[in-house]
Amino acid sequence: MIRVLVLNSKGGAGKTTVATNLASLLALRGSVLLADLDPQHSSSTWAERRSEHLPKLSVIADADRDFRDYPPSDFIVFDAPAGLKKGRLEDMLDKVEALLVPIGPSSFDMDASRLFLEKLDEIKRFRKGKVRMGVIANRVNARTKGGQHLQTFLADLQLPVVATLRDSELYVRAAQLGAGIADLRAAETRAELPQWARILRFVTERGHGTRA
């Protein structure tokens, strides 16, 4: 079993976009459980729109569920809420192998993410490298100042950037269909899939190290 936590303390960073697209991609490889821990239940709503003709995945929506009680699956993707208290964050990190942190290009995203990363460093399991962390630069337009500032921000903090996702309407359309980027036509997604292949490699590798 591989367990992946998608998390950032800032709301609107793209956690659900990453979690749902990752779950749909992993569903091509094995059984997937998408654990919707956000009280807004965005992942659950996405799954309700999902066509029965697409690769199947299971969904559990329970913001307060005990992390030890999930049914077995090849992959579990946790879509976490914003603003977690330290105790709950410690519980989550204690049960996963990998952490994905999406960060958007606005100054608000970067400021909040900096504080969140400082909080992560206070948690022993993370600090000791028991959880692999990968950052996803999200909604990036390289031609804008926001996109350029985000790249500089990530480089200055020496963060392990796993992938850079473009600011694309494809993600909006996929969400409306209950689909992921892997479920759309290959001709449409050709520019996006290499980044998701990088995310997939990061998630499925077995090595350790928070900043590998």
Secondary structure, 3 states (H helix, E strand, C coil): CEEEEECCCCCCCCHHHHHHHHHHHHCCCCCEEEEECCCCCHHHHHHHCCCCCCCCCEEEECCCCCHHHCCCCCEEEEECCCCCCHHHHHHHHCCCCEEEEEECCCHHHHHHHHHHHHHHCCCHHHHCCCCEEEEEEEEECCCCHHHHHHHHHHHHCCCCEEEEEECCHHHHHHHHHCCCHHHCCHHHHCCCHHHHHHHHHHHHCCCCCCCC
